Structure formats: structure tokens, C-alpha cells
Amino acid sequence: MSVYDHGSKRHGRSVRGAAFYDLDGTLMGLNLIHGTLFAFTNIGEWTGRVSYVFGLAARLPLLYLAERRDRHLLNVTLFEMFKGISRDRLMTLGEEYCDRVLMGNMYPRAVEMLAANRDAGLEPVLVTGSPDFIVAPLARRLGIDTYAANRLVYSRGLATGRLHNPVMAGEAKAAWCMEYAGANRISLGASWGYADSHYDLPFLAALGHPVAVNPDRRLRAVARSRQWPVVRFAKAAGIRSTGGIGPEAAEEWIERKFNGAARG
């Protein structure tokens, strides 16, 4: 659902609003697991790739537990696996992943929604748990100036495996939106929010016009009880490969072994 005429006014003056978008599962049919698989299968020579992929496989049970308990924990656990990779290599991988995978996996209707909201005067803002080395090139290609993403801590040009605060998950996403709106004279009441997961309930509830996009079961139930709009975006035809591991194949493999670690 896009907004063609938000027309909010206060005391006779137009109220400035924004459109805050989650990324994974909302604007595209991918998630953090896919980005991690791409990075690890394209990190360098085959010896390095095998080592990283086996490291990911060994941590999948922990990722499953993190996914079920706490999205903050999932982010912290997942980004630990980037330890030792150079900043320059991650920046390059982010550009490659954007061009080879992300742009081909945008939901067509999501792209239309972005354009419609921008035409309606709503500033687009990405608020996502994906890493900044992936989000930054995507934002440039979408013409989005502002985003909040997870940021790795580096030491001597190498990732430490730790994240800068705030870790963009749950309440932190809502708090970031509130702080950004206050600093930029944006009305949260006149703003729209789009997300797909029940973990994003605080984020959606902070905005005047929350929309559940391809919602999981728990978000769908909340959206119905609160009478929030629910929209469903279909995947683009001809989804591209994530560096030799197709997105559906990767997710099916993970779900088959761990009963849903890649969802949400």
C-alpha cells in the first residue's frame, strides 16, 4: 500500500512525513542468511571459501536458537562470522551482491510503492538489520539518501565480528526512527512504515501508518487485530543466483535441517 496523497495538516500547515522501510522480506524476497551465504561463497580463494562455509554450517543451530528467541541475538551471532574479513573486501562484496543479486530480487510492486510514496512527498528511509556494506550501494541505486543499518566494528581494516550500537533490531529500530524524526522535524504520525516480521512490531507501532508486507503469522494476527493494512508482494520473475547458491535452494536447505532458521 502506497500513499498517493497523505495531505496531513496541523494548524493549517502541511506536516512533513516519511516512509520508513524494512528491507529483507519487505522490499525484496531475501534475508540476512542469503547475504551471508553470498559473502562466504565469494570471499576469496576456494580454500578460504570452504573454511567460511563450514564455519557457517557449524553455527546454524545457534542461529536457529537466536532466530526463535531474539532478533538482536541473531544479528550479533551472525555478524560474528565476519571476523577477520577486510573492510575493503566487504565493501566490494556489497557492491557485487547488490548488482548480481539484490536488484534482481526487488519486488516489482515494492519499487512502484517507493516511487509513489516519493511522489506523495514522503522521504524514503531504510531501517534494516542488514549490514551497511550491503545497504549503502542498494540505497544509492534506489536514490535513497538516508538509511539505518548494522555497522561492523573494524580494527586495522579487519572486521572484529562486533557491531556498533545500536544493533538494528526490535525496539532499537523504533528508537532510531523516533530520534531521526525529532532531529529532522518529521511527524511520526504522518509517516508510514513497512515491515514483514513480528520482530518489527515496535518499529511499526511507532509510526502513524503501519503496513504489514508479506507478514509472518504473528505479525499477520496483530495487523488484523489492530486493523493495519496487509499487502502481499510477489517475487520478481527470474530470480538471480546468490553466488552459485540460489536463494530458494539455500533457504530450503536451512529450513530442512533446522525447521525455519532463515524465516522472518
C-alpha positions as CSV (number, residue, x, y, z in Angstrom):
1,M,0.0,0.0,0.0
2,S,1.4,3.3,-1.1
3,V,0.3,6.8,-0.3
4,Y,-0.7,9.0,-3.2
5,D,-2.0,11.9,-1.1
6,H,-1.0,11.9,2.6
7,G,-2.3,15.5,2.9
8,S,-1.7,15.7,6.7
9,K,-2.1,19.2,8.1
10,R,-1.6,20.7,11.5
11,H,-2.7,24.2,12.4
12,G,-3.1,24.9,8.7
13,R,0.4,23.9,7.8
14,S,1.5,20.8,5.9
15,V,3.0,18.1,8.2
16,R,6.2,16.5,6.8
17,G,6.1,12.7,6.8
18,A,8.5,10.0,5.8
19,A,8.2,6.4,4.6
20,F,10.3,4.0,6.7
21,Y,11.1,0.7,5.1
22,D,12.4,-2.6,6.4
23,L,14.4,-4.3,3.7
24,D,14.6,-8.1,3.9
25,G,11.3,-9.7,3.2
26,T,9.7,-6.4,2.7
27,L,11.2,-4.7,-0.4
28,M,12.8,-8.0,-1.6
29,G,12.5,-11.7,-1.1
30,L,15.8,-12.2,0.6
31,N,17.2,-12.1,4.1
32,L,20.4,-11.9,6.1
33,I,21.2,-15.6,5.6
34,H,21.3,-15.1,1.8
35,G,23.7,-12.1,2.2
36,T,25.9,-14.2,4.5
37,L,26.0,-17.1,2.1
38,F,26.9,-14.8,-0.8
39,A,29.8,-13.3,1.2
40,F,31.2,-16.6,2.4
41,T,31.0,-18.3,-1.1
42,N,32.7,-15.3,-2.7
43,I,35.2,-14.3,0.0
44,G,38.4,-15.4,-1.8
45,E,40.2,-18.5,-2.9
46,W,38.4,-21.8,-2.7
47,T,40.3,-22.8,0.5
48,G,39.0,-19.7,2.2
49,R,35.5,-20.2,0.9
50,V,35.3,-23.8,2.2
51,S,36.5,-22.8,5.6
52,Y,34.0,-20.0,5.9
53,V,31.1,-22.1,4.6
54,F,31.8,-24.9,7.1
55,G,32.0,-22.3,9.8
56,L,28.5,-21.1,8.8
57,A,27.2,-24.6,8.8
58,A,28.6,-25.3,12.2
59,R,26.8,-22.2,13.6
60,L,23.4,-22.8,12.0
61,P,21.9,-24.5,15.2
62,L,22.9,-21.4,17.2
63,L,21.4,-19.1,14.5
64,Y,18.2,-21.2,14.7
65,L,18.0,-20.6,18.5
66,A,18.8,-16.9,18.1
67,E,16.0,-16.6,15.5
68,R,13.5,-18.2,17.7
69,R,14.4,-16.2,20.8
70,D,15.6,-12.8,19.9
71,R,16.3,-10.9,16.6
72,H,19.0,-8.9,18.4
73,L,20.8,-12.1,19.3
74,L,20.5,-13.3,15.7
75,N,22.2,-10.2,14.4
76,V,25.0,-10.4,17.0
77,T,25.6,-14.1,16.3
78,L,25.5,-13.8,12.6
79,F,27.9,-10.8,12.3
80,E,30.5,-12.6,14.5
81,M,31.2,-14.7,11.4
82,F,32.6,-11.8,9.5
83,K,35.5,-11.6,11.9
84,G,38.8,-11.2,10.1
85,I,37.4,-10.2,6.7
86,S,38.9,-6.9,5.5
87,R,36.7,-3.8,5.2
88,D,37.7,-3.3,1.6
89,R,36.7,-6.9,0.7
90,L,33.3,-6.5,2.4
91,M,32.7,-3.2,0.6
92,T,33.5,-4.9,-2.7
93,L,31.3,-7.9,-1.9
94,G,28.5,-5.5,-1.0
95,E,28.6,-3.8,-4.4
96,E,28.7,-7.2,-6.2
97,Y,25.8,-8.6,-4.1
98,C,23.8,-5.5,-4.9
99,D,24.3,-5.7,-8.6
100,R,24.2,-9.5,-9.0
101,V,21.5,-10.4,-6.5
102,L,19.6,-7.6,-4.7
103,M,18.5,-5.5,-7.7
104,G,17.1,-8.6,-9.4
105,N,15.2,-9.6,-6.3
106,M,13.3,-6.4,-5.6
107,Y,9.6,-6.9,-5.5
108,P,8.3,-5.0,-8.6
109,R,5.3,-3.7,-6.6
110,A,7.7,-2.5,-3.9
111,V,9.6,-0.5,-6.4
112,E,6.3,1.1,-7.5
113,M,5.4,1.8,-3.9
114,L,8.7,3.5,-3.3
115,A,8.1,5.8,-6.3
116,A,4.5,6.5,-5.4
117,N,5.4,7.4,-1.8
118,R,8.3,9.7,-3.0
119,D,5.8,11.4,-5.4
120,A,3.5,11.9,-2.5
121,G,6.2,13.8,-0.7
122,L,7.3,11.1,1.7
123,E,11.0,10.9,2.2
124,P,12.2,7.3,1.8
125,V,14.3,5.9,4.7
126,L,15.6,2.3,5.0
127,V,15.7,0.9,8.5
128,T,17.2,-2.6,8.4
129,G,19.3,-5.2,10.2
130,S,21.3,-5.8,7.1
131,P,24.9,-4.7,7.1
132,D,25.8,-1.2,5.9
133,F,28.2,-2.6,3.3
134,I,25.2,-4.1,1.5
135,V,22.7,-1.4,2.3
136,A,24.8,1.6,1.2
137,P,25.2,0.5,-2.5
138,L,21.5,-0.5,-2.7
139,A,20.4,2.8,-1.2
140,R,22.4,4.6,-3.9
141,R,20.9,2.6,-6.7
142,L,17.4,3.3,-5.3
143,G,18.1,7.0,-4.9
144,I,17.6,6.8,-1.1
145,D,19.7,9.3,0.9
146,T,19.0,8.0,4.4
147,Y,19.3,4.6,5.9
148,A,19.9,2.9,9.3
149,A,21.8,-0.4,9.1
150,N,24.0,-2.6,11.2
151,R,27.7,-1.5,11.3
152,L,30.6,-3.7,11.9
153,V,33.4,-2.6,14.1
154,Y,36.8,-2.7,12.4
155,S,40.3,-2.8,13.8
156,R,43.3,-2.1,11.4
157,G,41.0,-2.6,8.5
158,L,39.6,-6.0,9.6
159,A,36.2,-6.8,10.9
160,T,36.2,-7.7,14.6
161,G,32.9,-9.5,14.5
162,R,31.3,-7.0,16.8
163,L,28.6,-4.4,15.9
164,H,28.4,-0.8,16.7
165,N,25.5,0.3,18.9
166,P,22.6,0.4,18.3
167,V,22.1,-3.0,16.9
168,M,19.2,-2.5,14.4
169,A,16.6,-4.9,15.7
170,G,13.3,-4.7,17.6
171,E,13.0,-1.7,19.9
172,A,16.2,-0.2,18.5
173,K,14.7,0.3,15.1
174,A,11.7,2.2,16.6
175,A,14.0,4.3,18.8
176,W,16.1,5.2,15.7
177,C,13.0,6.3,13.8
178,M,11.9,8.5,16.8
179,E,15.3,10.1,17.1
180,Y,15.6,10.7,13.3
181,A,12.1,12.2,13.2
182,G,12.8,14.5,16.1
183,A,16.1,15.7,14.6
184,N,14.6,16.3,11.1
185,R,11.2,17.7,12.1
186,I,9.3,14.7,10.7
187,S,5.9,13.8,12.1
188,L,5.8,10.1,13.1
189,G,2.0,10.4,13.0
190,A,2.2,11.4,9.3
191,S,4.8,8.8,8.5
192,W,4.3,5.3,7.1
193,G,6.1,2.1,8.0
194,Y,6.5,-1.2,6.1
195,A,7.8,-4.5,7.5
196,D,7.2,-8.2,7.3
197,S,8.2,-9.7,10.7
198,H,6.7,-9.7,14.2
199,Y,10.1,-8.6,15.4
200,D,9.3,-5.3,13.8
201,L,6.2,-4.6,15.8
202,P,7.8,-1.8,17.9
203,F,9.0,-0.2,14.6
204,L,5.6,-0.4,13.0
205,A,3.7,0.7,16.2
206,A,5.9,3.8,16.4
207,L,4.5,5.1,13.1
208,G,1.1,6.6,12.3
209,H,0.5,4.4,9.3
210,P,1.9,0.9,9.7
211,V,1.6,-1.6,6.9
212,A,2.3,-5.3,7.2
213,V,4.1,-6.5,4.0
214,N,4.1,-10.3,3.4
215,P,3.7,-10.7,7.1
216,D,4.7,-13.8,9.1
217,R,1.9,-15.5,11.1
218,R,2.4,-13.4,14.3
219,L,2.5,-10.1,12.5
220,R,-0.5,-11.0,10.4
221,A,-2.5,-11.7,13.6
222,V,-1.5,-8.4,15.1
223,A,-2.2,-6.5,11.9
224,R,-5.7,-8.0,11.7
225,S,-6.5,-7.2,15.4
226,R,-5.2,-3.6,15.0
227,Q,-6.8,-3.2,11.6
228,W,-3.5,-2.4,9.9
229,P,-3.3,-2.8,6.1
230,V,-1.8,-6.0,4.9
231,V,-0.2,-6.2,1.4
232,R,1.5,-9.1,-0.4
233,F,4.2,-8.6,-2.9
234,A,5.1,-11.4,-5.4
235,K,8.7,-12.2,-6.3
236,A,10.2,-11.0,-9.5
237,A,10.5,-13.5,-12.3
238,G,13.9,-15.0,-13.0
239,I,15.4,-14.6,-9.5
240,R,19.2,-14.4,-9.8
241,S,21.7,-16.7,-8.1
242,T,23.4,-15.8,-4.8
243,G,26.9,-16.6,-6.0
244,G,26.2,-20.2,-7.0
245,I,23.6,-20.9,-4.3
246,G,20.1,-20.0,-5.4
247,P,18.0,-18.2,-2.7
248,E,15.2,-20.7,-2.6
249,A,17.7,-23.6,-2.5
250,A,19.6,-22.0,0.3
251,E,16.5,-21.3,2.4
252,E,15.0,-24.8,1.8
253,W,18.3,-26.4,2.8
254,I,18.4,-24.4,6.0
255,E,14.8,-25.0,6.8
256,R,15.0,-28.7,6.1
257,K,17.8,-29.0,8.7
258,F,16.8,-26.5,11.3
259,N,13.0,-26.0,10.9
260,G,12.9,-22.4,9.9
261,A,16.1,-20.6,10.9
262,A,16.0,-18.4,7.8
263,R,12.5,-17.1,8.2
264,G,11.3,-13.8,9.4
